[in-house]
């Protein structure tokens, strides 16, 4: 019973994965900056390579980053 409950809980939690492209961390030399860049690139292609609008807060919440963690990640490039 416990294994079934755990399995069901994990299945429910795994609904919206965020793809992480390791190459972006290698480019930025930072795991958090690479994660942010990976997500920016994802949204760029999801919006058919056109401008899109997302706030810093939206990105930070989506990636579960704190304010200072997000600001530091953002320093690696201009978005």
mmCIF file of the N, C-alpha and C atoms, coordinates in Angstrom:
data_MODEL
# 
_entry.id   MODEL 
# 
loop_
_atom_site.group_PDB 
_atom_site.id 
_atom_site.type_symbol 
_atom_site.label_atom_id 
_atom_site.label_alt_id 
_atom_site.label_comp_id 
_atom_site.label_asym_id 
_atom_site.label_entity_id 
_atom_site.label_seq_id 
_atom_site.pdbx_PDB_ins_code 
_atom_site.Cartn_x 
_atom_site.Cartn_y 
_atom_site.Cartn_z 
_atom_site.occupancy 
_atom_site.B_iso_or_equiv 
_atom_site.pdbx_formal_charge 
_atom_site.auth_seq_id 
_atom_site.auth_comp_id 
_atom_site.auth_asym_id 
_atom_site.auth_atom_id 
_atom_site.pdbx_PDB_model_num 
ATOM 1   N N  . UNK A 1 1  ? 0.821  -1.203 0.000   1.00 0.00 ? 1  UNK A N  1 
ATOM 2   C CA . UNK A 1 1  ? 0.000  0.000  0.000   1.00 0.00 ? 1  UNK A CA 1 
ATOM 3   C C  . UNK A 1 1  ? 0.859  1.259  0.000   1.00 0.00 ? 1  UNK A C  1 
ATOM 4   N N  . UNK A 1 2  ? 1.876  1.297  0.835   1.00 0.00 ? 2  UNK A N  1 
ATOM 5   C CA . UNK A 1 2  ? 2.742  2.469  0.908   1.00 0.00 ? 2  UNK A CA 1 
ATOM 6   C C  . UNK A 1 2  ? 3.437  2.715  -0.426  1.00 0.00 ? 2  UNK A C  1 
ATOM 7   N N  . UNK A 1 3  ? 3.922  1.648  -1.060  1.00 0.00 ? 3  UNK A N  1 
ATOM 8   C CA . UNK A 1 3  ? 4.582  1.803  -2.360  1.00 0.00 ? 3  UNK A CA 1 
ATOM 9   C C  . UNK A 1 3  ? 3.625  2.329  -3.423  1.00 0.00 ? 3  UNK A C  1 
ATOM 10  N N  . UNK A 1 4  ? 2.378  1.885  -3.380  1.00 0.00 ? 4  UNK A N  1 
ATOM 11  C CA . UNK A 1 4  ? 1.382  2.371  -4.342  1.00 0.00 ? 4  UNK A CA 1 
ATOM 12  C C  . UNK A 1 4  ? 1.104  3.859  -4.119  1.00 0.00 ? 4  UNK A C  1 
ATOM 13  N N  . UNK A 1 5  ? 0.989  4.273  -2.859  1.00 0.00 ? 5  UNK A N  1 
ATOM 14  C CA . UNK A 1 5  ? 0.750  5.682  -2.541  1.00 0.00 ? 5  UNK A CA 1 
ATOM 15  C C  . UNK A 1 5  ? 1.927  6.543  -2.987  1.00 0.00 ? 5  UNK A C  1 
ATOM 16  N N  . UNK A 1 6  ? 3.138  6.075  -2.720  1.00 0.00 ? 6  UNK A N  1 
ATOM 17  C CA . UNK A 1 6  ? 4.338  6.802  -3.120  1.00 0.00 ? 6  UNK A CA 1 
ATOM 18  C C  . UNK A 1 6  ? 4.429  6.896  -4.637  1.00 0.00 ? 6  UNK A C  1 
ATOM 19  N N  . UNK A 1 7  ? 4.156  5.796  -5.302  1.00 0.00 ? 7  UNK A N  1 
ATOM 20  C CA . UNK A 1 7  ? 4.184  5.767  -6.766  1.00 0.00 ? 7  UNK A CA 1 
ATOM 21  C C  . UNK A 1 7  ? 3.164  6.743  -7.346  1.00 0.00 ? 7  UNK A C  1 
ATOM 22  N N  . UNK A 1 8  ? 1.966  6.761  -6.795  1.00 0.00 ? 8  UNK A N  1 
ATOM 23  C CA . UNK A 1 8  ? 0.931  7.673  -7.276  1.00 0.00 ? 8  UNK A CA 1 
ATOM 24  C C  . UNK A 1 8  ? 1.335  9.130  -7.015  1.00 0.00 ? 8  UNK A C  1 
ATOM 25  N N  . UNK A 1 9  ? 1.884  9.420  -5.856  1.00 0.00 ? 9  UNK A N  1 
ATOM 26  C CA . UNK A 1 9  ? 2.311  10.774 -5.526  1.00 0.00 ? 9  UNK A CA 1 
ATOM 27  C C  . UNK A 1 9  ? 3.407  11.240 -6.483  1.00 0.00 ? 9  UNK A C  1 
ATOM 28  N N  . UNK A 1 10 ? 4.393  10.392 -6.742  1.00 0.00 ? 10 UNK A N  1 
ATOM 29  C CA . UNK A 1 10 ? 5.470  10.755 -7.659  1.00 0.00 ? 10 UNK A CA 1 
ATOM 30  C C  . UNK A 1 10 ? 4.947  10.986 -9.068  1.00 0.00 ? 10 UNK A C  1 
ATOM 31  N N  . UNK A 1 11 ? 4.006  10.188 -9.483  1.00 0.00 ? 11 UNK A N  1 
ATOM 32  C CA . UNK A 1 11 ? 3.414  10.347 -10.817 1.00 0.00 ? 11 UNK A CA 1 
ATOM 33  C C  . UNK A 1 11 ? 2.702  11.693 -10.924 1.00 0.00 ? 11 UNK A C  1 
ATOM 34  N N  . UNK A 1 12 ? 1.989  12.095 -9.881  1.00 0.00 ? 12 UNK A N  1 
ATOM 35  C CA . UNK A 1 12 ? 1.293  13.381 -9.885  1.00 0.00 ? 12 UNK A CA 1 
ATOM 36  C C  . UNK A 1 12 ? 2.264  14.559 -9.866  1.00 0.00 ? 12 UNK A C  1 
ATOM 37  N N  . UNK A 1 13 ? 3.363  14.426 -9.153  1.00 0.00 ? 13 UNK A N  1 
ATOM 38  C CA . UNK A 1 13 ? 4.342  15.505 -9.058  1.00 0.00 ? 13 UNK A CA 1 
ATOM 39  C C  . UNK A 1 13 ? 5.145  15.689 -10.339 1.00 0.00 ? 13 UNK A C  1 
ATOM 40  N N  . UNK A 1 14 ? 5.189  14.697 -11.176 1.00 0.00 ? 14 UNK A N  1 
ATOM 41  C CA . UNK A 1 14 ? 6.025  14.714 -12.376 1.00 0.00 ? 14 UNK A CA 1 
ATOM 42  C C  . UNK A 1 14 ? 5.246  15.149 -13.616 1.00 0.00 ? 14 UNK A C  1 
ATOM 43  N N  . UNK A 1 15 ? 4.323  16.091 -13.472 1.00 0.00 ? 15 UNK A N  1 
ATOM 44  C CA . UNK A 1 15 ? 3.481  16.495 -14.586 1.00 0.00 ? 15 UNK A CA 1 
ATOM 45  C C  . UNK A 1 15 ? 4.107  17.544 -15.500 1.00 0.00 ? 15 UNK A C  1 
ATOM 46  N N  . UNK A 1 16 ? 4.916  18.455 -14.954 1.00 0.00 ? 16 UNK A N  1 
ATOM 47  C CA . UNK A 1 16 ? 5.466  19.542 -15.764 1.00 0.00 ? 16 UNK A CA 1 
ATOM 48  C C  . UNK A 1 16 ? 6.990  19.591 -15.631 1.00 0.00 ? 16 UNK A C  1 
ATOM 49  N N  . UNK A 1 17 ? 7.692  18.686 -16.272 1.00 0.00 ? 17 UNK A N  1 
ATOM 50  C CA . UNK A 1 17 ? 9.152  18.729 -16.170 1.00 0.00 ? 17 UNK A CA 1 
ATOM 51  C C  . UNK A 1 17 ? 9.725  19.912 -16.951 1.00 0.00 ? 17 UNK A C  1 
ATOM 52  N N  . UNK A 1 18 ? 10.857 20.405 -16.485 1.00 0.00 ? 18 UNK A N  1 
ATOM 53  C CA . UNK A 1 18 ? 11.577 21.464 -17.187 1.00 0.00 ? 18 UNK A CA 1 
ATOM 54  C C  . UNK A 1 18 ? 12.828 20.837 -17.769 1.00 0.00 ? 18 UNK A C  1 
ATOM 55  N N  . UNK A 1 19 ? 12.948 20.913 -19.075 1.00 0.00 ? 19 UNK A N  1 
ATOM 56  C CA . UNK A 1 19 ? 14.121 20.335 -19.734 1.00 0.00 ? 19 UNK A CA 1 
ATOM 57  C C  . UNK A 1 19 ? 15.332 21.214 -19.450 1.00 0.00 ? 19 UNK A C  1 
ATOM 58  N N  . UNK A 1 20 ? 16.413 20.581 -19.135 1.00 0.00 ? 20 UNK A N  1 
ATOM 59  C CA . UNK A 1 20 ? 17.652 21.295 -18.842 1.00 0.00 ? 20 UNK A CA 1 
ATOM 60  C C  . UNK A 1 20 ? 18.695 20.830 -19.845 1.00 0.00 ? 20 UNK A C  1 
ATOM 61  N N  . UNK A 1 21 ? 19.241 21.781 -20.594 1.00 0.00 ? 21 UNK A N  1 
ATOM 62  C CA . UNK A 1 21 ? 20.270 21.460 -21.572 1.00 0.00 ? 21 UNK A CA 1 
ATOM 63  C C  . UNK A 1 21 ? 21.642 21.773 -20.972 1.00 0.00 ? 21 UNK A C  1 
ATOM 64  N N  . UNK A 1 22 ? 22.413 20.758 -20.701 1.00 0.00 ? 22 UNK A N  1 
ATOM 65  C CA . UNK A 1 22 ? 23.706 20.891 -20.035 1.00 0.00 ? 22 UNK A CA 1 
ATOM 66  C C  . UNK A 1 22 ? 24.673 21.837 -20.765 1.00 0.00 ? 22 UNK A C  1 
ATOM 67  N N  . UNK A 1 23 ? 24.566 21.911 -22.071 1.00 0.00 ? 23 UNK A N  1 
ATOM 68  C CA . UNK A 1 23 ? 25.474 22.751 -22.852 1.00 0.00 ? 23 UNK A CA 1 
ATOM 69  C C  . UNK A 1 23 ? 25.389 24.207 -22.420 1.00 0.00 ? 23 UNK A C  1 
ATOM 70  N N  . UNK A 1 24 ? 24.206 24.653 -21.983 1.00 0.00 ? 24 UNK A N  1 
ATOM 71  C CA . UNK A 1 24 ? 24.055 26.046 -21.564 1.00 0.00 ? 24 UNK A CA 1 
ATOM 72  C C  . UNK A 1 24 ? 24.799 26.327 -20.258 1.00 0.00 ? 24 UNK A C  1 
ATOM 73  N N  . UNK A 1 25 ? 24.877 25.361 -19.380 1.00 0.00 ? 25 UNK A N  1 
ATOM 74  C CA . UNK A 1 25 ? 25.676 25.516 -18.159 1.00 0.00 ? 25 UNK A CA 1 
ATOM 75  C C  . UNK A 1 25 ? 27.158 25.544 -18.527 1.00 0.00 ? 25 UNK A C  1 
ATOM 76  N N  . UNK A 1 26 ? 27.545 24.772 -19.509 1.00 0.00 ? 26 UNK A N  1 
ATOM 77  C CA . UNK A 1 26 ? 28.936 24.784 -19.960 1.00 0.00 ? 26 UNK A CA 1 
ATOM 78  C C  . UNK A 1 26 ? 29.271 26.139 -20.598 1.00 0.00 ? 26 UNK A C  1 
ATOM 79  N N  . UNK A 1 27 ? 28.349 26.692 -21.363 1.00 0.00 ? 27 UNK A N  1 
ATOM 80  C CA . UNK A 1 27 ? 28.570 27.989 -22.007 1.00 0.00 ? 27 UNK A CA 1 
ATOM 81  C C  . UNK A 1 27 ? 28.692 29.095 -20.962 1.00 0.00 ? 27 UNK A C  1 
ATOM 82  N N  . UNK A 1 28 ? 27.787 29.098 -19.981 1.00 0.00 ? 28 UNK A N  1 
ATOM 83  C CA . UNK A 1 28 ? 27.763 30.166 -18.980 1.00 0.00 ? 28 UNK A CA 1 
ATOM 84  C C  . UNK A 1 28 ? 28.699 29.891 -17.803 1.00 0.00 ? 28 UNK A C  1 
ATOM 85  N N  . UNK A 1 29 ? 29.188 28.671 -17.693 1.00 0.00 ? 29 UNK A N  1 
ATOM 86  C CA . UNK A 1 29 ? 30.030 28.254 -16.564 1.00 0.00 ? 29 UNK A CA 1 
ATOM 87  C C  . UNK A 1 29 ? 29.271 28.362 -15.239 1.00 0.00 ? 29 UNK A C  1 
ATOM 88  N N  . UNK A 1 30 ? 27.956 28.184 -15.299 1.00 0.00 ? 30 UNK A N  1 
ATOM 89  C CA . UNK A 1 30 ? 27.108 28.288 -14.113 1.00 0.00 ? 30 UNK A CA 1 
ATOM 90  C C  . UNK A 1 30 ? 25.883 27.402 -14.291 1.00 0.00 ? 30 UNK A C  1 
ATOM 91  N N  . UNK A 1 31 ? 25.582 26.618 -13.279 1.00 0.00 ? 31 UNK A N  1 
ATOM 92  C CA . UNK A 1 31 ? 24.410 25.754 -13.335 1.00 0.00 ? 31 UNK A CA 1 
ATOM 93  C C  . UNK A 1 31 ? 23.129 26.584 -13.387 1.00 0.00 ? 31 UNK A C  1 
ATOM 94  N N  . UNK A 1 32 ? 22.992 27.584 -12.503 1.00 0.00 ? 32 UNK A N  1 
ATOM 95  C CA . UNK A 1 32 ? 21.764 28.379 -12.473 1.00 0.00 ? 32 UNK A CA 1 
ATOM 96  C C  . UNK A 1 32 ? 21.607 29.231 -13.734 1.00 0.00 ? 32 UNK A C  1 
ATOM 97  N N  . UNK A 1 33 ? 22.693 29.817 -14.208 1.00 0.00 ? 33 UNK A N  1 
ATOM 98  C CA . UNK A 1 33 ? 22.618 30.600 -15.443 1.00 0.00 ? 33 UNK A CA 1 
ATOM 99  C C  . UNK A 1 33 ? 22.293 29.686 -16.621 1.00 0.00 ? 33 UNK A C  1 
ATOM 100 N N  . UNK A 1 34 ? 22.842 28.491 -16.627 1.00 0.00 ? 34 UNK A N  1 
ATOM 101 C CA . UNK A 1 34 ? 22.550 27.533 -17.689 1.00 0.00 ? 34 UNK A CA 1 
ATOM 102 C C  . UNK A 1 34 ? 21.101 27.092 -17.665 1.00 0.00 ? 34 UNK A C  1 
ATOM 103 N N  . UNK A 1 35 ? 20.555 26.908 -16.472 1.00 0.00 ? 35 UNK A N  1 
ATOM 104 C CA . UNK A 1 35 ? 19.148 26.537 -16.342 1.00 0.00 ? 35 UNK A CA 1 
ATOM 105 C C  . UNK A 1 35 ? 18.250 27.660 -16.853 1.00 0.00 ? 35 UNK A C  1 
ATOM 106 N N  . UNK A 1 36 ? 18.575 28.881 -16.489 1.00 0.00 ? 36 UNK A N  1 
ATOM 107 C CA . UNK A 1 36 ? 17.803 30.030 -16.968 1.00 0.00 ? 36 UNK A CA 1 
ATOM 108 C C  . UNK A 1 36 ? 17.911 30.168 -18.485 1.00 0.00 ? 36 UNK A C  1 
ATOM 109 N N  . UNK A 1 37 ? 19.107 30.068 -19.010 1.00 0.00 ? 37 UNK A N  1 
ATOM 110 C CA . UNK A 1 37 ? 19.290 30.172 -20.464 1.00 0.00 ? 37 UNK A CA 1 
ATOM 111 C C  . UNK A 1 37 ? 18.542 29.053 -21.187 1.00 0.00 ? 37 UNK A C  1 
ATOM 112 N N  . UNK A 1 38 ? 18.581 27.877 -20.646 1.00 0.00 ? 38 UNK A N  1 
ATOM 113 C CA . UNK A 1 38 ? 17.858 26.754 -21.231 1.00 0.00 ? 38 UNK A CA 1 
ATOM 114 C C  . UNK A 1 38 ? 16.361 27.052 -21.304 1.00 0.00 ? 38 UNK A C  1 
ATOM 115 N N  . UNK A 1 39 ? 15.829 27.665 -20.263 1.00 0.00 ? 39 UNK A N  1 
ATOM 116 C CA . UNK A 1 39 ? 14.406 27.988 -20.233 1.00 0.00 ? 39 UNK A CA 1 
ATOM 117 C C  . UNK A 1 39 ? 14.070 29.137 -21.186 1.00 0.00 ? 39 UNK A C  1 
ATOM 118 N N  . UNK A 1 40 ? 14.960 30.114 -21.293 1.00 0.00 ? 40 UNK A N  1 
ATOM 119 C CA . UNK A 1 40 ? 14.752 31.217 -22.242 1.00 0.00 ? 40 UNK A CA 1 
ATOM 120 C C  . UNK A 1 40 ? 14.719 30.669 -23.667 1.00 0.00 ? 40 UNK A C  1 
ATOM 121 N N  . UNK A 1 41 ? 15.639 29.779 -23.987 1.00 0.00 ? 41 UNK A N  1 
ATOM 122 C CA . UNK A 1 41 ? 15.673 29.178 -25.324 1.00 0.00 ? 41 UNK A CA 1 
ATOM 123 C C  . UNK A 1 41 ? 14.418 28.347 -25.565 1.00 0.00 ? 41 UNK A C  1 
ATOM 124 N N  . UNK A 1 42 ? 13.989 27.612 -24.549 1.00 0.00 ? 42 UNK A N  1 
ATOM 125 C CA . UNK A 1 42 ? 12.745 26.837 -24.674 1.00 0.00 ? 42 UNK A CA 1 
ATOM 126 C C  . UNK A 1 42 ? 11.581 27.747 -25.061 1.00 0.00 ? 42 UNK A C  1 
ATOM 127 N N  . UNK A 1 43 ? 11.415 28.861 -24.323 1.00 0.00 ? 43 UNK A N  1 
ATOM 128 C CA . UNK A 1 43 ? 10.294 29.761 -24.603 1.00 0.00 ? 43 UNK A CA 1 
ATOM 129 C C  . UNK A 1 43 ? 10.432 30.437 -25.965 1.00 0.00 ? 43 UNK A C  1 
ATOM 130 N N  . UNK A 1 44 ? 11.658 30.725 -26.369 1.00 0.00 ? 44 UNK A N  1 
ATOM 131 C CA . UNK A 1 44 ? 11.892 31.322 -27.688 1.00 0.00 ? 44 UNK A CA 1 
ATOM 132 C C  . UNK A 1 44 ? 11.322 30.414 -28.789 1.00 0.00 ? 44 UNK A C  1 
ATOM 133 N N  . UNK A 1 45 ? 11.640 29.134 -28.706 1.00 0.00 ? 45 UNK A N  1 
ATOM 134 C CA . UNK A 1 45 ? 11.142 28.205 -29.724 1.00 0.00 ? 45 UNK A CA 1 
ATOM 135 C C  . UNK A 1 45 ? 9.661  27.888 -29.523 1.00 0.00 ? 45 UNK A C  1 
ATOM 136 N N  . UNK A 1 46 ? 9.192  27.856 -28.273 1.00 0.00 ? 46 UNK A N  1 
ATOM 137 C CA . UNK A 1 46 ? 7.772  27.609 -28.017 1.00 0.00 ? 46 UNK A CA 1 
ATOM 138 C C  . UNK A 1 46 ? 6.906  28.733 -28.574 1.00 0.00 ? 46 UNK A C  1 
ATOM 139 N N  . UNK A 1 47 ? 7.456  29.931 -28.641 1.00 0.00 ? 47 UNK A N  1 
ATOM 140 C CA . UNK A 1 47 ? 6.741  31.099 -29.190 1.00 0.00 ? 47 UNK A CA 1 
ATOM 141 C C  . UNK A 1 47 ? 7.074  31.322 -30.662 1.00 0.00 ? 47 UNK A C  1 
ATOM 142 N N  . UNK A 1 48 ? 7.545  30.270 -31.298 1.00 0.00 ? 48 UNK A N  1 
ATOM 143 C CA . UNK A 1 48 ? 7.840  30.271 -32.740 1.00 0.00 ? 48 UNK A CA 1 
ATOM 144 C C  . UNK A 1 48 ? 8.866  31.330 -33.141 1.00 0.00 ? 48 UNK A C  1 
ATOM 145 N N  . UNK A 1 49 ? 9.910  31.440 -32.317 1.00 0.00 ? 49 UNK A N  1 
ATOM 146 C CA . UNK A 1 49 ? 11.040 32.317 -32.589 1.00 0.00 ? 49 UNK A CA 1 
ATOM 147 C C  . UNK A 1 49 ? 10.637 33.780 -32.762 1.00 0.00 ? 49 UNK A C  1 
ATOM 148 N N  . UNK A 1 50 ? 9.681  34.193 -31.957 1.00 0.00 ? 50 UNK A N  1 
ATOM 149 C CA . UNK A 1 50 ? 9.271  35.595 -31.931 1.00 0.00 ? 50 UNK A CA 1 
ATOM 150 C C  . UNK A 1 50 ? 9.443  36.124 -30.509 1.00 0.00 ? 50 UNK A C  1 
ATOM 151 N N  . UNK A 1 51 ? 9.367  37.422 -30.376 1.00 0.00 ? 51 UNK A N  1 
ATOM 152 C CA . UNK A 1 51 ? 9.484  38.014 -29.047 1.00 0.00 ? 51 UNK A CA 1 
ATOM 153 C C  . UNK A 1 51 ? 8.413  37.442 -28.132 1.00 0.00 ? 51 UNK A C  1 
ATOM 154 N N  . UNK A 1 52 ? 8.765  37.296 -26.878 1.00 0.00 ? 52 UNK A N  1 
ATOM 155 C CA . UNK A 1 52 ? 7.785  36.852 -25.886 1.00 0.00 ? 52 UNK A CA 1 
ATOM 156 C C  . UNK A 1 52 ? 8.015  37.649 -24.618 1.00 0.00 ? 52 UNK A C  1 
ATOM 157 N N  . UNK A 1 53 ? 7.010  37.712 -23.794 1.00 0.00 ? 53 UNK A N  1 
ATOM 158 C CA . UNK A 1 53 ? 7.090  38.499 -22.578 1.00 0.00 ? 53 UNK A CA 1 
ATOM 159 C C  . UNK A 1 53 ? 6.914  37.600 -21.369 1.00 0.00 ? 53 UNK A C  1 
ATOM 160 N N  . UNK A 1 54 ? 7.924  37.580 -20.530 1.00 0.00 ? 54 UNK A N  1 
ATOM 161 C CA . UNK A 1 54 ? 7.857  36.884 -19.244 1.00 0.00 ? 54 UNK A CA 1 
ATOM 162 C C  . UNK A 1 54 ? 8.601  37.766 -18.250 1.00 0.00 ? 54 UNK A C  1 
ATOM 163 N N  . UNK A 1 55 ? 8.028  37.951 -17.101 1.00 0.00 ? 55 UNK A N  1 
ATOM 164 C CA . UNK A 1 55 ? 8.685  38.769 -16.088 1.00 0.00 ? 55 UNK A CA 1 
ATOM 165 C C  . UNK A 1 55 ? 9.786  37.968 -15.402 1.00 0.00 ? 55 UNK A C  1 
ATOM 166 N N  . UNK A 1 56 ? 10.679 38.700 -14.750 1.00 0.00 ? 56 UNK A N  1 
ATOM 167 C CA . UNK A 1 56 ? 11.708 38.042 -13.944 1.00 0.00 ? 56 UNK A CA 1 
ATOM 168 C C  . UNK A 1 56 ? 11.051 37.159 -12.895 1.00 0.00 ? 56 UNK A C  1 
ATOM 169 N N  . UNK A 1 57 ? 10.006 37.684 -12.279 1.00 0.00 ? 57 UNK A N  1 
ATOM 170 C CA . UNK A 1 57 ? 9.302  36.915 -11.247 1.00 0.00 ? 57 UNK A CA 1 
ATOM 171 C C  . UNK A 1 57 ? 8.737  35.615 -11.812 1.00 0.00 ? 57 UNK A C  1 
ATOM 172 N N  . UNK A 1 58 ? 8.192  35.692 -13.024 1.00 0.00 ? 58 UNK A N  1 
ATOM 173 C CA . UNK A 1 58 ? 7.627  34.508 -13.667 1.00 0.00 ? 58 UNK A CA 1 
ATOM 174 C C  . UNK A 1 58 ? 8.707  33.449 -13.911 1.00 0.00 ? 58 UNK A C  1 
ATOM 175 N N  . UNK A 1 59 ? 9.855  33.882 -14.447 1.00 0.00 ? 59 UNK A N  1 
ATOM 176 C CA . UNK A 1 59 ? 10.961 32.947 -14.658 1.00 0.00 ? 59 UNK A CA 1 
ATOM 177 C C  . UNK A 1 59 ? 11.455 32.376 -13.326 1.00 0.00 ? 59 UNK A C  1 
ATOM 178 N N  . UNK A 1 60 ? 11.627 33.239 -12.325 1.00 0.00 ? 60 UNK A N  1 
ATOM 179 C CA . UNK A 1 60 ? 12.134 32.791 -11.028 1.00 0.00 ? 60 UNK A CA 1 
ATOM 180 C C  . UNK A 1 60 ? 11.194 31.770 -10.398 1.00 0.00 ? 60 UNK A C  1 
ATOM 181 N N  . UNK A 1 61 ? 9.897  32.019 -10.466 1.00 0.00 ? 61 UNK A N  1 
ATOM 182 C CA . UNK A 1 61 ? 8.919  31.073 -9.912  1.00 0.00 ? 61 UNK A CA 1 
ATOM 183 C C  . UNK A 1 61 ? 8.919  29.766 -10.694 1.00 0.00 ? 61 UNK A C  1 
ATOM 184 N N  . UNK A 1 62 ? 8.973  29.880 -12.010 1.00 0.00 ? 62 UNK A N  1 
ATOM 185 C CA . UNK A 1 62 ? 8.965  28.698 -12.876 1.00 0.00 ? 62 UNK A CA 1 
ATOM 186 C C  . UNK A 1 62 ? 10.159 27.788 -12.571 1.00 0.00 ? 62 UNK A C  1 
ATOM 187 N N  . UNK A 1 63 ? 11.303 28.403 -12.291 1.00 0.00 ? 63 UNK A N  1 
ATOM 188 C CA . UNK A 1 63 ? 12.540 27.652 -12.053 1.00 0.00 ? 63 UNK A CA 1 
ATOM 189 C C  . UNK A 1 63 ? 12.825 27.440 -10.567 1.00 0.00 ? 63 UNK A C  1 
ATOM 190 N N  . UNK A 1 64 ? 11.940 27.934 -9.710  1.00 0.00 ? 64 UNK A N  1 
ATOM 191 C CA . UNK A 1 64 ? 12.071 27.827 -8.260  1.00 0.00 ? 64 UNK A CA 1 
ATOM 192 C C  . UNK A 1 64 ? 13.407 28.402 -7.786  1.00 0.00 ? 64 UNK A C  1 
ATOM 193 N N  . UNK A 1 65 ? 13.698 29.614 -8.257  1.00 0.00 ? 65 UNK A N  1 
ATOM 194 C CA . UNK A 1 65 ? 14.916 30.329 -7.858  1.00 0.00 ? 65 UNK A CA 1 
ATOM 195 C C  . UNK A 1 65 ? 14.535 31.482 -6.938  1.00 0.00 ? 65 UNK A C  1 
ATOM 196 N N  . UNK A 1 66 ? 15.382 31.750 -5.962  1.00 0.00 ? 66 UNK A N  1 
ATOM 197 C CA . UNK A 1 66 ? 15.208 32.920 -5.120  1.00 0.00 ? 66 UNK A CA 1 
ATOM 198 C C  . UNK A 1 66 ? 15.617 34.165 -5.886  1.00 0.00 ? 66 UNK A C  1 
ATOM 199 N N  . UNK A 1 67 ? 15.290 35.340 -5.326  1.00 0.00 ? 67 UNK A N  1 
ATOM 200 C CA . UNK A 1 67 ? 15.584 36.599 -6.009  1.00 0.00 ? 67 UNK A CA 1 
ATOM 201 C C  . UNK A 1 67 ? 17.073 36.783 -6.299  1.00 0.00 ? 67 UNK A C  1 
ATOM 202 N N  . UNK A 1 68 ? 17.917 36.579 -5.299  1.00 0.00 ? 68 UNK A N  1 
ATOM 203 C CA . UNK A 1 68 ? 19.357 36.791 -5.518  1.00 0.00 ? 68 UNK A CA 1 
ATOM 204 C C  . UNK A 1 68 ? 19.927 35.717 -6.444  1.00 0.00 ? 68 UNK A C  1 
ATOM 205 N N  . UNK A 1 69 ? 19.435 34.515 -6.329  1.00 0.00 ? 69 UNK A N  1 
ATOM 206 C CA . UNK A 1 69 ? 19.888 33.431 -7.211  1.00 0.00 ? 69 UNK A CA 1 
ATOM 207 C C  . UNK A 1 69 ? 19.540 33.758 -8.666  1.00 0.00 ? 69 UNK A C  1 
ATOM 208 N N  . UNK A 1 70 ? 18.325 34.278 -8.874  1.00 0.00 ? 70 UNK A N  1 
ATOM 209 C CA . UNK A 1 70 ? 17.897 34.644 -10.219 1.00 0.00 ? 70 UNK A CA 1 
ATOM 210 C C  . UNK A 1 70 ? 18.724 35.812 -10.757 1.00 0.00 ? 70 UNK A C  1 
ATOM 211 N N  . UNK A 1 71 ? 18.914 36.854 -9.937  1.00 0.00 ? 71 UNK A N  1 
ATOM 212 C CA . UNK A 1 71 ? 19.712 38.007 -10.373 1.00 0.00 ? 71 UNK A CA 1 
ATOM 213 C C  . UNK A 1 71 ? 21.123 37.590 -10.755 1.00 0.00 ? 71 UNK A C  1 
ATOM 214 N N  . UNK A 1 72 ? 21.732 36.715 -9.957  1.00 0.00 ? 72 UNK A N  1 
ATOM 215 C CA . UNK A 1 72 ? 23.086 36.241 -10.272 1.00 0.00 ? 72 UNK A CA 1 
ATOM 216 C C  . UNK A 1 72 ? 23.103 35.444 -11.572 1.00 0.00 ? 72 UNK A C  1 
ATOM 217 N N  . UNK A 1 73 ? 22.097 34.624 -11.788 1.00 0.00 ? 73 UNK A N  1 
ATOM 218 C CA . UNK A 1 73 ? 22.022 33.846 -13.030 1.00 0.00 ? 73 UNK A CA 1 
ATOM 219 C C  . UNK A 1 73 ? 21.865 34.768 -14.232 1.00 0.00 ? 73 UNK A C  1 
ATOM 220 N N  . UNK A 1 74 ? 21.113 35.818 -14.058 1.00 0.00 ? 74 UNK A N  1 
ATOM 221 C CA . UNK A 1 74 ? 20.824 36.747 -15.148 1.00 0.00 ? 74 UNK A CA 1 
ATOM 222 C C  . UNK A 1 74 ? 22.040 37.591 -15.528 1.00 0.00 ? 74 UNK A C  1 
ATOM 223 N N  . UNK A 1 75 ? 23.007 37.739 -14.637 1.00 0.00 ? 75 UNK A N  1 
ATOM 224 C CA . UNK A 1 75 ? 24.203 38.544 -14.906 1.00 0.00 ? 75 UNK A CA 1 
ATOM 225 C C  . UNK A 1 75 ? 25.052 37.984 -16.035 1.00 0.00 ? 75 UNK A C  1 
ATOM 226 N N  . UNK A 1 76 ? 24.885 36.721 -16.381 1.00 0.00 ? 76 UNK A N  1 
ATOM 227 C CA . UNK A 1 76 ? 25.728 36.085 -17.382 1.00 0.00 ? 76 UNK A CA 1 
ATOM 228 C C  . UNK A 1 76 ? 25.402 36.522 -18.801 1.00 0.00 ? 76 UNK A C  1 
ATOM 229 N N  . UNK A 1 77 ? 24.239 37.116 -19.002 1.00 0.00 ? 77 UNK A N  1 
ATOM 230 C CA . UNK A 1 77 ? 23.840 37.581 -20.323 1.00 0.00 ? 77 UNK A CA 1 
ATOM 231 C C  . UNK A 1 77 ? 22.689 38.554 -20.159 1.00 0.00 ? 77 UNK A C  1 
ATOM 232 N N  . UNK A 1 78 ? 22.427 39.304 -21.167 1.00 0.00 ? 78 UNK A N  1 
ATOM 233 C CA . UNK A 1 78 ? 21.333 40.263 -21.115 1.00 0.00 ? 78 UNK A CA 1 
ATOM 234 C C  . UNK A 1 78 ? 20.070 39.624 -21.689 1.00 0.00 ? 78 UNK A C  1 
ATOM 235 N N  . UNK A 1 79 ? 19.008 39.652 -20.875 1.00 0.00 ? 79 UNK A N  1 
ATOM 236 C CA . UNK A 1 79 ? 17.719 39.180 -21.390 1.00 0.00 ? 79 UNK A CA 1 
ATOM 237 C C  . UNK A 1 79 ? 16.731 40.313 -21.270 1.00 0.00 ? 79 UNK A C  1 
# 
